[in-house]
Amino acid sequence: MDFMIESMAQYRSEYEKSVKDPEGFWAGIAEKYQWQQKWDKVLEWDFEKPDVKWFINGKLNITENCLDRHLKQRGNKLALIWEPNDPKERFVRYTYRELHEQVCKYANVLKRNGAQKGDRIAIYMPMVPELTVAVLACARIGAIHSVVFAGFSAGALADRINDASAKLVLTSDGLYRGTKEIPVKRVVDEALKECTSVERVIVTERTQWAVNMEEGRDVWLHDELTEVSADCPAEPMDAEDMLFILYTSGSTGKPKGVVHTCGGYMVYAGYSFKNVFQYRESDVYWCTADVGWITGHTYIIYGPLLNGATTMMFEGVPTYPSPGRFWQVCDKHGVTQFYTAPTAIRALMAAGDDHVLSYSLDSLKVLGSVGEPINEEAWSWYHINVGKEKSPIVDTWWQTETGGIMISGIGSASPMKPAHAGYPLPGIQPVLLDADGNEITEHDVEGYLCIKYPWPSILRTTYGDHERCRVVYFSHYKGYYFTGDGAKRDKDGMYRIIGRVDDVINVSGHRFGTAEIEDAINTNKKVAESAVVGYPHEIKGQAIYAYIILKDEPDNEDNLRSEIINSVVEHIGKIAKPEIIQFVPGLPKTRSGKIMRRILRKIAEGDTSNLGDTSTLLDPEVVEVITERAKQLKG
Ligand code: 7RM
């Protein structure tokens, strides 16, 4: 697909075109894809409802665009390289022809097990090739996939299965991640005790551990595959049919199911991938994210495959068996584009330069960063030690809700500035708003980051609760999509993302709502009330600080702390563990009973010099008590 921008001048003219005539611009991009039936109209939109439709009445199947379309020219080209957790185990490679065959077979297995167009299918799997195959198999038959990161707990999985009424669950026996071994199937069994919608569980063999197989419900993938053909026509999908649901945390209540649709998501995933990473035919592209997050959906699976790229999938973690693992894999497979998260870079930076300096990293051309702001120190380390000062770093800002990269460098075509995401991609119209909702039009300013015009992969709804989608994203500022982030725009018009302005904590690039964590903590019967905030953490970016009021004096504080941590692990997963738990006699509240998180955040940061006016608090003394104890805990 020839829509690659290769210079700043070209970027400017494409951007201008995209703003002057968005429909013409996106129609031109969309035409490069394979449609079973062309659209009647490019766009209809209303941000107040919200109601956004792209490529109206267009018919397509995204897997035809990811697979079938490439068979003639790239049938023998590598589509997928899978690198296992253990470097001694053999890696796996699929050509486009092989991946197509695997997907068709798996799709037939789904059908054989009762799946139909429109059904929701939960996928709870390790980073094995079958995960990518499973995702594409759902899309092939028009079933809606809901991938749940395999680090989430049984409770979190059950919530997501129930919210979507998933009919099937695709999983594995177990998983390897670094030195950890996780009994995945057992987690599924536990979750399914609370789910009535699930009729079938399809299990991929990964670890060969003995697992419980429930008669009439659970089947092995390898048995099923012997029963099906490799012929599975792609289901015709309307451009606005749902492609997938992906749950993400917000500032209130339980996670919401962000919905993306077939046509617009496809167009934007392919377009943004090609441009941001400047992907060329013989490149080997590697994104280290897990498919359980949006980054894995768009930039391990869909974006690369839409472009006929070779995409790599890695089962392990950056530090196993040593902090040189990423770089060893880059050299081993000749990786040309490498896309990771600041938290991984900081962890590797802390392990010392020797681990990276012993690899050549010659093949690398573009480096990417995603998930949170990248601090200048990590940026420089990445630039010097990994990129050898020759590869551009693209700092890609986007969200689960945006479906694809929104503000970012474009390979080496655009200028880069440490800690700045840069310019919006063509078709993206960001604005900064002040507290009254007025657009700030000057440069060298700061404000709430909103988007004023739809792009093809904007979320369409939150599953089963459209009103929530409206309230969260479209009601704060009338007529705009609100991102929840604050940002600066510098004198050159480049954007620098500051971070969340809502009650969302970003731990190692993963989002958690404070309310979600508090709910988990409050399940402990000894807890009366809790308040959770984020604070800066050297490796994780942000870590979780929990202030907890107990009903009674505890017998043993440390035991109670572990108990509370267990509640969080049980309800959400290990990744949401509070780093610091402080038992407090009370919380700083306004007279109307609102917790003053701003004060708690400052205390957690260790910055108590300027707590602002606390005199209006219900109980001003409590602040001092909390501050004193916090110093001891953090010291
Ligand atoms: C892709 C992803 C979204 C939130 C977003 C930001 C933060 C993501 C960057 C970033 C600064 C970046 N989706 N964020 N990328 N902040 N610079 N390059 O992460 O839905 O899981 O998170 O992550 O706060 O709103 S996400």
Boltz pocket constraint, residues with backbone or C-beta under 6 A from the ligand:
constraints:
  - pocket:
      binder: B
      contacts: [[A, 248], [A, 293], [A, 294], [A, 295], [A, 369], [A, 370], [A, 371], [A, 372], [A, 373], [A, 374], [A, 395], [A, 396], [A, 397], [A, 398], [A, 399], [A, 400], [A, 401], [A, 407], [A, 421], [A, 483], [A, 484], [A, 485], [A, 497], [A, 498], [A, 499], [A, 500], [A, 506], [A, 509], [A, 510], [A, 511]]
      max_distance: 6.0
